[in-house]
Amino acid sequence: MNKPDYSLSDFSAVPPSKDQHREEFHVSHLLDNRHLSLRVVAGNNYLNRVVPSPELNRPSLELTGFFERFRPERIQIFGSGEMAYLEQAENSPRVLENLERIFTFNVPCVIVSNGLEAPRCLCELGVKYQTPILVSPHHTTKLYKRVWEALDLVFAPRTVMHGVLVDVFGVGVLIVGKGGVGKSECALELVTRGHVLVADDLVETRCLSSVVLMGYANQTIPYHMELRGLGIIDVNRVFGARAIRPSKRIRLVVMLEAWDEAKEYERLGIEERYCEILEVEIPCLVIPVCPGRNISTIVEVGALQQKLKRMGIDVAKEMNEKLIQLTRRKATPASGQFQK
């Protein structure tokens, strides 16, 4: 990964962390997720077990006796392969011994997929070792995906950014800058134009699947904005439910700064610049603020430009290529000098 053009460390309210503000995740929380369709068949009194890792494990090798790479901190998924092996070898003392050995490591829980019934030996071990045994109707691949998504949201690296997150034409735009530069005022004008506020002042940011940067509203005082000279307003009550949403993927960062006459700002847009948040590179625009510039309109156009780039359309590069071709056509082939 190349070094990012800009650093957002000055706008991070807390250092990035995998555990910042994360509460303990228990097996009972999995039951609250309706997409998993889990039911308890044994160990109902032990649902307060902590899940310490977002990773999952299928104990196929462990059932055969290979425990060198066993990860007991993970949720154990028993798919059709593991269940068929147990059924064929249910009278094998060695297999039953290996199965019990899995439980001796105090695994968080065991989930049986494909709607299969948990065998009696599995349920008895769940009660003996105080381990919940759950069953899901989903096939193993789908269950893996859904459990991973649920855990990834909880265990994702996170930080809290000073800024404003707005959904502009479907593009999540994170507006950052020093205090008093006009971030909230810009966001308020965007909301009056029909765009959607996610968070103001403090934006909780999480990195999902190592590549997706999501921004969330602050749960303490969601959808409130502080405006100098006016005070705090509730965007939900003033503009209605259409003006708010709880989360949005961040696709663009806009850095507002006071106009500096000595600084040279981007005028062509050929070279795309990036900033890094939680080790994810995000396209970044630096917009100088001064009287007479309509910052909200510039942010709108920046969001639309970003949508075009994601569709493979880069207007600045297209114009540059056309100018190069025009210059070549006007050049004399022999001497390389321009014709009059």
Helices and strands as residue ranges (DSSP letters): E 6-7, G 9-11, H 27-31, E 39-42, G 44-46, E 56-57, H 60-63, E 75-78, H 80-88, H 93-104, E 110-112, H 120-128, E 133-135, H 140-155, E 158-168, E 171-177, H 183-192, E 196-208, E 212-216, E 224-227, E 231-234, H 235-239, G 241-243, E 247-258, E 273-277, E 280-289, H 295-310, H 315-330
